[in-house]
Amino acid sequence: MSNPLATPEVFTLGHSPDPDDAFMFYAMAAAKINLRGHKFQHILQDIQTLNDRATRGELHISAISIHAYAYVLDKYALLSCGASMGDGYGPVVVSSSPDALPPGVKAGDRAAILAWLKGKRVAIPGKLTSAFLSLQIYCGDQGFDFVVVPFDEIFDAVRSGHADAGLVIHEGQLTYERDGFGKIVDLGEWWKAETGLPLPLGGNVIRKDLDPALRQELSEILAESIEYGLQHRAAGVAHAMPLARGMDTPLADQFIGMYVNDYTRDYGAAGRRAIREFLGRAAAMGFIPAPVELEFVG
């Protein structure tokens, strides 16, 4: 990390190569808002890579899994804007059969689903992803066998038999049926029924070694970028389309709407409560090292 309170000439800004993140940062990338004299280097990498880089404090601002936030408390604070929350939807465990669950097992029957998962190998997109942590919480003491696979290779891992099931994120949550896969459980749907809260998946963090006033200013710029995209939706979606893997414009627009919304403007009371519940359960179950005290900027 750089010297405390230093102001870089260019801020490194990490986010995933996905349409929702591209939409979120559209106004910054296209200079549609006042950047207040600051310059940003947009670094597009998959979320597991960004999580790993955050553990080393490499980027000034970064998208991060809420799960990974538990491991970078000494280096980063959460920005109050930029949340990706699954409000009744989220990462989905799928199998290669459209009729995923055995006969007689009803969707949402957790005991039967856990019995099905026992002894199965699940392809996951990374051990620091919120998708992985949410499945850990869902499975509890039973646990599950898993193999780490890049998020965009999970369908192939299941199709080839390298894994019995896959934990899909990003656009896979909308395309798995089209691609011939069947749902075992939607973890965001389960979490909503379990807690009444959205499932906190991703957020943006900023380095603590930046001056507090600068952190606040950068938070305001990111918030303005999100608001600009929401106010100029068609242009923002068009900007994001080169990253919309296998999605047409209506589907990409649907996906963006799932993860760039009022929670993205600001977590709000429900969003903050959701993070505390999510990481609180994880700590109580021993899936993260210690309880987490949230620190927000903005």
C-alpha positions in Angstrom: 0.0 0.0 0.0 1.1 3.6 -0.6 2.1 6.1 2.0 -0.8 7.1 4.3 -2.9 10.1 3.0 -1.1 10.2 -0.3 -3.1 11.4 -3.3 -2.3 9.3 -6.4 -2.1 10.8 -9.9 -4.4 8.0 -11.1 -6.7 5.9 -9.0 -6.9 2.2 -9.8 -10.6 1.1 -10.0 -11.2 -2.6 -10.2 -14.5 -4.1 -11.3 -15.7 -7.3 -13.0 -16.2 -7.6 -16.8 -20.0 -7.8 -16.4 -22.8 -5.6 -17.7 -24.0 -4.5 -14.3 -20.5 -3.2 -13.3 -20.0 -1.7 -16.7 -23.4 0.1 -16.4 -22.5 1.3 -12.9 -19.2 2.9 -14.0 -20.4 4.0 -17.4 -20.6 7.7 -16.6 -17.0 7.6 -15.2 -15.5 5.7 -18.1 -17.2 7.9 -20.7 -16.6 11.2 -18.7 -20.3 11.9 -18.5 -19.9 13.5 -15.0 -17.5 15.8 -13.3 -14.6 13.7 -12.1 -13.3 16.7 -10.1 -9.9 16.6 -11.7 -9.3 12.9 -10.8 -8.2 10.2 -13.2 -9.2 6.6 -13.0 -7.6 3.4 -14.5 -10.5 0.9 -15.0 -9.2 -2.6 -14.3 -11.6 -5.4 -15.4 -11.0 -8.7 -13.8 -13.2 -11.5 -12.5 -14.5 -11.1 -9.0 -12.3 -13.9 -7.4 -9.2 -12.1 -8.8 -10.4 -8.8 -7.4 -11.0 -10.4 -4.1 -7.5 -11.8 -4.0 -6.0 -8.5 -5.0 -8.0 -6.8 -2.2 -6.4 -9.1 0.4 -3.1 -7.5 -0.7 -4.5 -4.0 -0.8 -3.4 -3.5 -4.4 -6.2 -1.3 -5.8 -7.4 2.1 -4.6 -11.1 1.3 -5.2 -12.5 -2.1 -6.1 -15.6 -4.2 -6.5 -15.4 -7.0 -3.9 -17.5 -9.9 -2.6 -19.1 -9.1 0.7 -17.6 -12.4 1.8 -14.1 -11.2 1.0 -14.7 -7.9 2.9 -14.4 -10.0 6.1 -10.7 -10.5 5.2 -9.7 -7.0 4.2 -11.0 -4.9 7.2 -7.6 -3.6 7.9 -7.1 -2.2 4.4 -10.5 -1.2 3.1 -13.8 0.5 4.1 -17.1 -0.2 2.3 -18.5 2.5 0.1 -22.2 3.1 0.8 -23.0 3.0 -2.9 -22.3 0.3 -5.4 -24.1 -2.7 -3.7 -25.1 -5.8 -5.6 -28.0 -7.3 -3.6 -30.1 -10.3 -4.6 -33.5 -9.3 -3.4 -35.3 -12.7 -3.6 -32.8 -14.0 -6.2 -29.1 -14.8 -6.4 -26.6 -17.4 -7.1 -28.2 -20.7 -8.3 -27.0 -24.3 -7.8 -27.8 -26.1 -11.0 -27.4 -29.6 -12.4 -27.0 -30.8 -16.0 -30.6 -32.1 -16.1 -33.6 -29.8 -16.7 -35.4 -32.0 -14.2 -32.7 -31.4 -11.6 -34.4 -32.6 -8.4 -35.3 -36.3 -7.9 -39.0 -37.2 -8.3 -41.1 -36.2 -5.2 -38.6 -33.5 -4.1 -40.3 -30.1 -4.1 -38.4 -26.9 -4.8 -37.6 -25.3 -1.5 -37.5 -28.5 0.4 -34.2 -27.8 2.1 -33.8 -31.2 3.9 -34.3 -33.1 0.6 -32.0 -30.7 -1.3 -29.3 -31.1 1.4 -29.7 -34.9 1.1 -29.3 -34.6 -2.7 -26.2 -32.4 -2.3 -24.6 -34.9 0.1 -21.7 -36.6 -1.7 -22.0 -34.4 -4.8 -19.2 -32.2 -6.0 -20.2 -28.6 -6.7 -18.2 -26.3 -9.0 -17.9 -22.9 -7.4 -16.6 -19.6 -8.8 -14.1 -18.9 -5.9 -13.7 -19.5 -2.2 -14.0 -15.8 -1.3 -17.2 -15.2 -3.3 -20.4 -14.5 -1.5 -22.0 -17.2 -3.6 -19.7 -19.8 -1.9 -20.4 -18.4 1.6 -24.1 -18.4 1.0 -24.0 -22.0 0.0 -21.9 -22.8 3.1 -24.5 -21.1 5.3 -27.3 -23.0 3.5 -25.5 -26.4 3.9 -24.5 -25.7 7.5 -22.7 -28.5 9.4 -23.3 -30.9 6.5 -20.9 -29.0 4.3 -20.3 -30.0 0.7 -17.6 -31.2 -1.6 -16.5 -28.5 -4.1 -14.0 -27.7 -6.9 -13.0 -24.1 -7.8 -13.7 -23.3 -11.5 -13.6 -19.9 -13.3 -17.2 -18.5 -13.2 -17.5 -18.7 -17.0 -16.5 -22.4 -17.1 -18.9 -23.7 -14.5 -21.5 -24.9 -17.0 -18.8 -26.8 -18.9 -17.6 -28.4 -15.7 -21.1 -29.7 -15.0 -21.8 -30.7 -18.5 -18.5 -32.7 -18.7 -19.0 -34.5 -15.4 -16.1 -32.7 -13.7 -18.7 -31.6 -11.2 -22.1 -32.9 -10.3 -23.6 -29.4 -9.8 -22.5 -25.9 -10.4 -22.9 -22.7 -8.4 -23.7 -20.1 -11.1 -23.4 -16.3 -10.8 -23.6 -13.3 -13.1 -25.6 -13.9 -16.3 -25.7 -17.7 -15.6 -28.5 -17.0 -13.2 -30.7 -16.0 -16.1 -29.4 -18.3 -18.9 -29.1 -21.7 -17.2 -32.6 -23.0 -18.3 -31.9 -21.9 -21.9 -28.7 -23.8 -21.7 -30.4 -27.0 -20.6 -29.6 -26.9 -16.9 -32.0 -27.3 -14.0 -32.3 -25.5 -10.7 -31.5 -27.2 -7.4 -31.8 -24.1 -5.2 -31.7 -20.3 -5.7 -29.8 -19.1 -2.7 -31.1 -15.5 -2.9 -34.7 -16.9 -2.9 -33.9 -19.1 0.1 -32.2 -16.3 2.0 -35.2 -13.9 1.5 -37.6 -16.6 2.8 -35.2 -17.3 5.7 -34.5 -13.7 6.8 -36.8 -11.4 4.9 -33.6 -9.6 3.7 -31.8 -9.3 0.4 -28.7 -11.4 0.0 -25.6 -9.2 0.0 -23.4 -10.3 -2.8 -21.0 -7.5 -3.8 -20.0 -4.0 -2.9 -17.3 -1.4 -3.6 -14.4 -0.8 -1.2 -11.9 2.1 -0.9 -8.5 2.0 0.7 -8.2 3.4 4.2 -4.8 4.9 3.6 -6.5 7.6 1.5 -7.3 10.9 3.2 -10.9 10.8 4.7 -12.0 13.9 2.7 -10.7 12.3 -0.5 -12.5 9.0 0.3 -15.7 11.0 0.7 -15.2 12.8 -2.6 -14.4 9.6 -4.5 -17.5 8.0 -3.0 -19.6 11.0 -4.3 -18.2 10.5 -7.8 -19.1 6.8 -7.8 -22.6 7.6 -6.5 -23.0 10.2 -9.3 -21.9 7.7 -11.9 -24.5 5.2 -10.7 -27.2 7.8 -10.7 -26.3 9.0 -14.2 -26.6 5.4 -15.5 -30.0 5.0 -13.8 -31.1 8.3 -15.3 -29.8 7.4 -18.8 -30.6 3.8 -18.8 -30.6 3.1 -22.6 -27.2 4.6 -23.1 -25.8 2.8 -20.0 -27.1 -0.5 -21.3 -25.7 0.1 -24.7 -22.3 0.8 -23.1 -22.5 -2.5 -21.2 -23.5 -4.7 -24.1 -19.9 -5.6 -25.2 -19.6 -7.4 -21.8 -23.1 -9.1 -22.0 -21.9 -12.6 -22.7 -24.6 -14.4 -24.6 -27.3 -11.9 -23.7 -29.4 -9.8 -26.0 -30.2 -6.3 -25.0 -33.5 -7.0 -23.2 -31.9 -9.8 -21.2 -28.9 -7.7 -20.4 -31.2 -4.9 -19.3 -33.1 -7.3 -17.1 -29.8 -8.5 -15.5 -28.6 -4.9 -14.9 -31.9 -4.1 -13.3 -31.4 -7.0 -10.9 -28.2 -5.6 -9.6 -28.2 -1.9 -10.2 -31.1 -0.4 -8.3 -32.0 1.5 -5.2 -29.7 -0.7 -3.1 -26.9 0.3 -5.4 -27.6 4.0 -4.8 -27.2 3.3 -1.1 -27.4 0.1 1.0 -30.0 1.8 3.2 -31.0 0.3 6.6 -32.2 -3.0 5.1 -29.0 -3.5 3.1 -26.8 -2.8 6.1 -28.9 -5.1 8.2 -28.5 -7.8 5.5 -24.7 -7.6 5.6 -24.6 -7.8 9.3 -26.9 -10.9 9.3 -25.0 -12.5 6.5 -21.5 -12.1 8.0 -22.9 -12.5 11.5 -24.2 -16.0 10.6 -20.9 -16.8 8.8 -18.9 -15.9 11.9 -21.2 -17.8 14.3 -20.9 -20.9 12.0 -17.1 -20.6 11.8 -17.0 -19.8 8.0 -15.1 -16.5 8.5 -12.4 -15.8 11.0 -14.2 -13.3 13.3 -17.2 -11.1 13.7 -17.2 -8.1 11.4 -17.7 -4.5 12.3 -18.8 -2.6 9.2 -17.2 0.6 8.3 -18.8 2.7 5.6 -17.7 5.8 3.6 -20.5 8.0 2.3 
